[in-house]
Amino acid sequence: MATRRTTLAADPDDLAVLEAEARRRGLSLAALLRETVAATASELRASTKPHFGVARSDFGAARAAATNEHEPLTKRHLT
């Protein structure tokens, strides 16, 4: 996996907290930042995956849409 170098602008107090955490864990600040970026990117990837569902009915979606596309689907449509 290729690594891209970049410049980071951050609040000095925030960096001090991260530097202390990196020291506590025996890591460099760069390694801790790589972990943090990877974890955040993973969360974003998971949250942006398409979400869809599958449903079944005896009525059929095409027929429901053909009756009145602006009317909500109700029990009346299912009979």
N, CA, C and O atoms as CSV, one atom per row, in Angstrom:
chain,resi,resn,atom,element,x,y,z
A,1,MET,N,N,0.853,-1.182,0.000
A,1,MET,CA,C,0.000,0.000,0.000
A,1,MET,C,C,0.891,1.236,0.000
A,1,MET,O,O,1.775,1.368,0.846
A,2,ALA,N,N,0.664,2.128,-0.934
A,2,ALA,CA,C,1.438,3.356,-1.020
A,2,ALA,C,C,0.967,4.339,0.049
A,2,ALA,O,O,-0.210,4.381,0.405
A,3,THR,N,N,1.905,5.117,0.544
A,3,THR,CA,C,1.586,6.125,1.542
A,3,THR,C,C,1.828,7.490,0.924
A,3,THR,O,O,2.855,7.719,0.285
A,4,ARG,N,N,0.895,8.379,1.114
A,4,ARG,CA,C,1.029,9.736,0.596
A,4,ARG,C,C,1.377,10.664,1.749
A,4,ARG,O,O,0.750,10.606,2.806
A,5,ARG,N,N,2.344,11.495,1.558
A,5,ARG,CA,C,2.725,12.472,2.578
A,5,ARG,C,C,1.909,13.739,2.371
A,5,ARG,O,O,1.618,14.127,1.239
A,6,THR,N,N,1.549,14.368,3.458
A,6,THR,CA,C,0.793,15.607,3.392
A,6,THR,C,C,1.154,16.484,4.578
A,6,THR,O,O,1.796,16.025,5.523
A,7,THR,N,N,0.748,17.730,4.533
A,7,THR,CA,C,0.978,18.661,5.628
A,7,THR,C,C,-0.303,18.791,6.417
A,7,THR,O,O,-1.395,18.841,5.851
A,8,LEU,N,N,-0.164,18.845,7.711
A,8,LEU,CA,C,-1.318,18.920,8.592
A,8,LEU,C,C,-1.265,20.225,9.373
A,8,LEU,O,O,-0.233,20.564,9.952
A,9,ALA,N,N,-2.356,20.947,9.391
A,9,ALA,CA,C,-2.481,22.138,10.230
A,9,ALA,C,C,-3.455,21.797,11.343
A,9,ALA,O,O,-4.591,21.405,11.080
A,10,ALA,N,N,-3.018,21.942,12.579
A,10,ALA,CA,C,-3.862,21.580,13.711
A,10,ALA,C,C,-3.546,22.487,14.893
A,10,ALA,O,O,-2.483,23.103,14.970
A,11,ASP,N,N,-4.496,22.545,15.799
A,11,ASP,CA,C,-4.328,23.311,17.026
A,11,ASP,C,C,-3.173,22.708,17.838
A,11,ASP,O,O,-3.112,21.489,17.998
A,12,PRO,N,N,-2.271,23.529,18.346
A,12,PRO,CA,C,-1.137,23.010,19.123
A,12,PRO,C,C,-1.560,22.175,20.333
A,12,PRO,O,O,-0.900,21.190,20.663
A,13,ASP,N,N,-2.645,22.555,20.990
A,13,ASP,CA,C,-3.117,21.778,22.136
A,13,ASP,C,C,-3.600,20.394,21.706
A,13,ASP,O,O,-3.362,19.404,22.399
A,14,ASP,N,N,-4.275,20.330,20.566
A,14,ASP,CA,C,-4.729,19.026,20.045
A,14,ASP,C,C,-3.535,18.145,19.686
A,14,ASP,O,O,-3.524,16.949,19.978
A,15,LEU,N,N,-2.539,18.744,19.055
A,15,LEU,CA,C,-1.347,17.972,18.691
A,15,LEU,C,C,-0.607,17.488,19.933
A,15,LEU,O,O,-0.059,16.385,19.937
A,16,ALA,N,N,-0.587,18.299,20.981
A,16,ALA,CA,C,0.077,17.893,22.216
A,16,ALA,C,C,-0.602,16.663,22.814
A,16,ALA,O,O,0.071,15.762,23.315
A,17,VAL,N,N,-1.931,16.627,22.761
A,17,VAL,CA,C,-2.671,15.462,23.261
A,17,VAL,C,C,-2.312,14.232,22.434
A,17,VAL,O,O,-2.064,13.161,22.986
A,18,LEU,N,N,-2.285,14.385,21.120
A,18,LEU,CA,C,-1.959,13.253,20.243
A,18,LEU,C,C,-0.505,12.807,20.410
A,18,LEU,O,O,-0.217,11.610,20.375
A,19,GLU,N,N,0.403,13.753,20.588
A,19,GLU,CA,C,1.802,13.394,20.815
A,19,GLU,C,C,1.951,12.603,22.109
A,19,GLU,O,O,2.693,11.622,22.159
A,20,ALA,N,N,1.250,13.027,23.152
A,20,ALA,CA,C,1.304,12.312,24.430
A,20,ALA,C,C,0.739,10.901,24.283
A,20,ALA,O,O,1.291,9.951,24.838
A,21,GLU,N,N,-0.354,10.760,23.543
A,21,GLU,CA,C,-0.943,9.434,23.314
A,21,GLU,C,C,0.015,8.557,22.509
A,21,GLU,O,O,0.162,7.368,22.795
A,22,ALA,N,N,0.662,9.141,21.509
A,22,ALA,CA,C,1.627,8.384,20.714
A,22,ALA,C,C,2.780,7.902,21.600
A,22,ALA,O,O,3.184,6.744,21.501
A,23,ARG,N,N,3.310,8.765,22.456
A,23,ARG,CA,C,4.383,8.362,23.375
A,23,ARG,C,C,3.910,7.243,24.301
A,23,ARG,O,O,4.628,6.268,24.520
A,24,ARG,N,N,2.695,7.387,24.846
A,24,ARG,CA,C,2.146,6.395,25.760
A,24,ARG,C,C,2.066,5.029,25.089
A,24,ARG,O,O,2.313,4.001,25.720
A,25,ARG,N,N,1.713,5.026,23.789
A,25,ARG,CA,C,1.555,3.773,23.048
A,25,ARG,C,C,2.841,3.311,22.372
A,25,ARG,O,O,2.863,2.264,21.724
A,26,GLY,N,N,3.901,4.081,22.519
A,26,GLY,CA,C,5.178,3.715,21.906
A,26,GLY,C,C,5.186,3.879,20.401
A,26,GLY,O,O,5.871,3.136,19.699
A,27,LEU,N,N,4.433,4.842,19.898
A,27,LEU,CA,C,4.340,5.105,18.461
A,27,LEU,C,C,4.893,6.482,18.143
A,27,LEU,O,O,5.042,7.326,19.025
A,28,SER,N,N,5.190,6.693,16.887
A,28,SER,CA,C,5.495,8.047,16.441
A,28,SER,C,C,4.167,8.790,16.235
A,28,SER,O,O,3.114,8.171,16.088
A,29,LEU,N,N,4.237,10.108,16.226
A,29,LEU,CA,C,3.027,10.891,15.960
A,29,LEU,C,C,2.483,10.550,14.575
A,29,LEU,O,O,1.269,10.468,14.385
A,30,ALA,N,N,3.376,10.351,13.612
A,30,ALA,CA,C,2.936,10.015,12.252
A,30,ALA,C,C,2.167,8.692,12.235
A,30,ALA,O,O,1.157,8.578,11.541
A,31,ALA,N,N,2.630,7.699,12.984
A,31,ALA,CA,C,1.939,6.402,13.024
A,31,ALA,C,C,0.562,6.555,13.654
A,31,ALA,O,O,-0.411,5.980,13.167
A,32,LEU,N,N,0.476,7.322,14.728
A,32,LEU,CA,C,-0.820,7.544,15.377
A,32,LEU,C,C,-1.776,8.276,14.437
A,32,LEU,O,O,-2.956,7.934,14.363
A,33,LEU,N,N,-1.277,9.273,13.725
A,33,LEU,CA,C,-2.121,10.002,12.777
A,33,LEU,C,C,-2.568,9.093,11.637
A,33,LEU,O,O,-3.710,9.195,11.189
A,34,ARG,N,N,-1.688,8.198,11.154
A,34,ARG,CA,C,-2.081,7.237,10.105
A,34,ARG,C,C,-3.219,6.357,10.597
A,34,ARG,O,O,-4.191,6.131,9.877
A,35,GLU,N,N,-3.098,5.858,11.834
A,35,GLU,CA,C,-4.166,5.032,12.411
A,35,GLU,C,C,-5.470,5.797,12.503
A,35,GLU,O,O,-6.535,5.273,12.175
A,36,THR,N,N,-5.381,7.039,12.952
A,36,THR,CA,C,-6.578,7.872,13.127
A,36,THR,C,C,-7.243,8.159,11.788
A,36,THR,O,O,-8.466,8.087,11.669
A,37,VAL,N,N,-6.443,8.482,10.788
A,37,VAL,CA,C,-6.987,8.751,9.450
A,37,VAL,C,C,-7.624,7.487,8.881
A,37,VAL,O,O,-8.709,7.546,8.303
A,38,ALA,N,N,-6.958,6.345,9.040
A,38,ALA,CA,C,-7.497,5.086,8.514
A,38,ALA,C,C,-8.818,4.728,9.201
A,38,ALA,O,O,-9.759,4.290,8.538
A,39,ALA,N,N,-8.897,4.910,10.518
A,39,ALA,CA,C,-10.128,4.590,11.252
A,39,ALA,C,C,-11.269,5.509,10.825
A,39,ALA,O,O,-12.393,5.051,10.620
A,40,THR,N,N,-10.984,6.796,10.692
A,40,THR,CA,C,-12.016,7.747,10.274
A,40,THR,C,C,-12.481,7.450,8.855
A,40,THR,O,O,-13.679,7.494,8.576
A,41,ALA,N,N,-11.554,7.149,7.958
A,41,ALA,CA,C,-11.917,6.828,6.572
A,41,ALA,C,C,-12.770,5.566,6.520
A,41,ALA,O,O,-13.721,5.493,5.743
A,42,SER,N,N,-12.438,4.580,7.336
A,42,SER,CA,C,-13.219,3.342,7.376
A,42,SER,C,C,-14.649,3.605,7.836
A,42,SER,O,O,-15.597,3.063,7.269
A,43,GLU,N,N,-14.803,4.435,8.861
A,43,GLU,CA,C,-16.143,4.797,9.339
A,43,GLU,C,C,-16.927,5.526,8.253
A,43,GLU,O,O,-18.113,5.261,8.057
A,44,LEU,N,N,-16.272,6.437,7.552
A,44,LEU,CA,C,-16.952,7.178,6.481
A,44,LEU,C,C,-17.365,6.253,5.343
A,44,LEU,O,O,-18.463,6.383,4.801
A,45,ARG,N,N,-16.489,5.323,4.980
A,45,ARG,CA,C,-16.849,4.373,3.922
A,45,ARG,C,C,-18.077,3.555,4.316
A,45,ARG,O,O,-18.978,3.341,3.505
A,46,ALA,N,N,-18.103,3.109,5.549
A,46,ALA,CA,C,-19.229,2.288,6.017
A,46,ALA,C,C,-20.522,3.092,6.065
A,46,ALA,O,O,-21.593,2.564,5.765
A,47,SER,N,N,-20.428,4.361,6.441
A,47,SER,CA,C,-21.643,5.163,6.574
A,47,SER,C,C,-22.172,5.664,5.240
A,47,SER,O,O,-23.328,6.080,5.160
A,48,THR,N,N,-21.364,5.635,4.202
A,48,THR,CA,C,-21.826,6.127,2.902
A,48,THR,C,C,-22.186,5.013,1.933
A,48,THR,O,O,-22.499,5.281,0.773
A,49,LYS,N,N,-22.147,3.763,2.394
A,49,LYS,CA,C,-22.574,2.670,1.525
A,49,LYS,C,C,-24.059,2.818,1.241
A,49,LYS,O,O,-24.812,3.239,2.119
A,50,PRO,N,N,-24.495,2.484,0.037
A,50,PRO,CA,C,-25.919,2.594,-0.253
A,50,PRO,C,C,-26.748,1.672,0.638
A,50,PRO,O,O,-26.389,0.515,0.860
A,51,HIS,N,N,-27.821,2.185,1.125
A,51,HIS,CA,C,-28.735,1.408,1.952
A,51,HIS,C,C,-30.039,1.229,1.179
A,51,HIS,O,O,-30.640,2.211,0.743
A,52,PHE,N,N,-30.467,0.014,1.010
A,52,PHE,CA,C,-31.728,-0.235,0.321
A,52,PHE,C,C,-32.370,-1.472,0.916
A,52,PHE,O,O,-31.717,-2.288,1.567
A,53,GLY,N,N,-33.630,-1.585,0.683
A,53,GLY,CA,C,-34.353,-2.735,1.199
A,53,GLY,C,C,-35.110,-3.427,0.082
A,53,GLY,O,O,-35.290,-2.874,-1.003
A,54,VAL,N,N,-35.541,-4.618,0.359
A,54,VAL,CA,C,-36.318,-5.390,-0.596
A,54,VAL,C,C,-37.641,-5.719,0.072
A,54,VAL,O,O,-37.673,-6.150,1.225
A,55,ALA,N,N,-38.716,-5.516,-0.644
A,55,ALA,CA,C,-40.042,-5.794,-0.087
A,55,ALA,C,C,-40.848,-6.587,-1.103
A,55,ALA,O,O,-40.582,-6.540,-2.304
A,56,ARG,N,N,-41.820,-7.304,-0.610
A,56,ARG,CA,C,-42.697,-8.083,-1.481
A,56,ARG,C,C,-44.146,-7.767,-1.127
A,56,ARG,O,O,-44.476,-7.485,0.025
A,57,SER,N,N,-44.991,-7.821,-2.134
A,57,SER,CA,C,-46.429,-7.695,-1.900
A,57,SER,C,C,-47.156,-8.428,-3.009
A,57,SER,O,O,-46.583,-8.707,-4.063
A,58,ASP,N,N,-48.402,-8.733,-2.771
A,58,ASP,CA,C,-49.206,-9.373,-3.802
A,58,ASP,C,C,-49.630,-8.367,-4.866
A,58,ASP,O,O,-49.970,-8.747,-5.986
A,59,PHE,N,N,-49.608,-7.113,-4.521
A,59,PHE,CA,C,-50.093,-6.064,-5.393
A,59,PHE,C,C,-49.074,-5.727,-6.479
A,59,PHE,O,O,-49.445,-5.625,-7.648
A,60,GLY,N,N,-47.823,-5.556,-6.133
A,60,GLY,CA,C,-46.789,-5.223,-7.103
A,60,GLY,C,C,-46.516,-3.732,-7.171
A,60,GLY,O,O,-47.440,-2.919,-7.194
A,61,ALA,N,N,-45.269,-3.390,-7.203
A,61,ALA,CA,C,-44.859,-1.988,-7.205
A,61,ALA,C,C,-45.282,-1.266,-8.483
A,61,ALA,O,O,-45.647,-0.092,-8.435
A,62,ALA,N,N,-45.239,-1.946,-9.611
A,62,ALA,CA,C,-45.604,-1.304,-10.872
A,62,ALA,C,C,-47.070,-0.894,-10.874
A,62,ALA,O,O,-47.413,0.201,-11.319
A,63,ARG,N,N,-47.934,-1.776,-10.374
A,63,ARG,CA,C,-49.353,-1.440,-10.324
A,63,ARG,C,C,-49.619,-0.306,-9.340
A,63,ARG,O,O,-50.435,0.575,-9.610
A,64,ALA,N,N,-48.939,-0.328,-8.214
A,64,ALA,CA,C,-49.107,0.735,-7.222
A,64,ALA,C,C,-48.677,2.071,-7.807
A,64,ALA,O,O,-49.340,3.084,-7.585
A,65,ALA,N,N,-47.582,2.088,-8.546
A,65,ALA,CA,C,-47.099,3.326,-9.142
A,65,ALA,C,C,-48.024,3.810,-10.244
A,65,ALA,O,O,-48.174,5.017,-10.438
A,66,ALA,N,N,-48.643,2.895,-10.964
A,66,ALA,CA,C,-49.519,3.263,-12.073
A,66,ALA,C,C,-50.827,3.876,-11.599
A,66,ALA,O,O,-51.435,4.653,-12.335
A,67,THR,N,N,-51.283,3.548,-10.380
A,67,THR,CA,C,-52.564,4.082,-9.916
A,67,THR,C,C,-52.466,5.573,-9.658
A,67,THR,O,O,-53.246,6.337,-10.226
A,68,ASN,N,N,-51.564,6.001,-8.846
A,68,ASN,CA,C,-51.346,7.420,-8.575
A,68,ASN,C,C,-49.999,7.543,-7.901
A,68,ASN,O,O,-49.862,7.212,-6.723
A,69,GLU,N,N,-49.011,8.011,-8.624
A,69,GLU,CA,C,-47.653,8.031,-8.095
A,69,GLU,C,C,-47.474,8.950,-6.898
A,69,GLU,O,O,-46.483,8.822,-6.179
A,70,HIS,N,N,-48.394,9.867,-6.662
A,70,HIS,CA,C,-48.258,10.800,-5.541
A,70,HIS,C,C,-49.034,10.352,-4.308
A,70,HIS,O,O,-48.855,10.910,-3.225
A,71,GLU,N,N,-49.883,9.364,-4.463
A,71,GLU,CA,C,-50.680,8.878,-3.341
A,71,GLU,C,C,-49.880,7.846,-2.554
A,71,GLU,O,O,-49.262,6.963,-3.148
A,72,PRO,N,N,-49.883,7.944,-1.213
A,72,PRO,CA,C,-49.155,6.940,-0.425
A,72,PRO,C,C,-49.767,5.555,-0.600
A,72,PRO,O,O,-50.976,5.420,-0.791
A,73,LEU,N,N,-48.942,4.551,-0.534
A,73,LEU,CA,C,-49.398,3.176,-0.642
A,73,LEU,C,C,-50.149,2.809,0.637
A,73,LEU,O,O,-49.610,2.950,1.735
A,74,THR,N,N,-51.378,2.343,0.501
A,74,THR,CA,C,-52.198,1.992,1.657
A,74,THR,C,C,-52.747,0.584,1.478
A,74,THR,O,O,-52.499,-0.074,0.467
A,75,LYS,N,N,-53.498,0.136,2.482
A,75,LYS,CA,C,-54.104,-1.194,2.394
A,75,LYS,C,C,-55.043,-1.292,1.193
A,75,LYS,O,O,-55.198,-2.368,0.615
A,76,ARG,N,N,-55.660,-0.193,0.820
A,76,ARG,CA,C,-56.565,-0.184,-0.316
A,76,ARG,C,C,-55.842,-0.683,-1.566
A,76,ARG,O,O,-56.439,-1.378,-2.388
A,77,HIS,N,N,-54.572,-0.339,-1.716
A,77,HIS,CA,C,-53.810,-0.750,-2.894
A,77,HIS,C,C,-53.485,-2.245,-2.859
A,77,HIS,O,O,-53.245,-2.854,-3.902
A,78,LEU,N,N,-53.477,-2.820,-1.692
A,78,LEU,CA,C,-53.042,-4.199,-1.550
A,78,LEU,C,C,-54.177,-5.206,-1.765
A,78,LEU,O,O,-53.930,-6.412,-1.731
A,79,THR,N,N,-55.385,-4.755,-1.980
A,79,THR,CA,C,-56.496,-5.671,-2.167
A,79,THR,C,C,-56.902,-5.749,-3.623
A,79,THR,O,O,-57.831,-6.480,-3.967
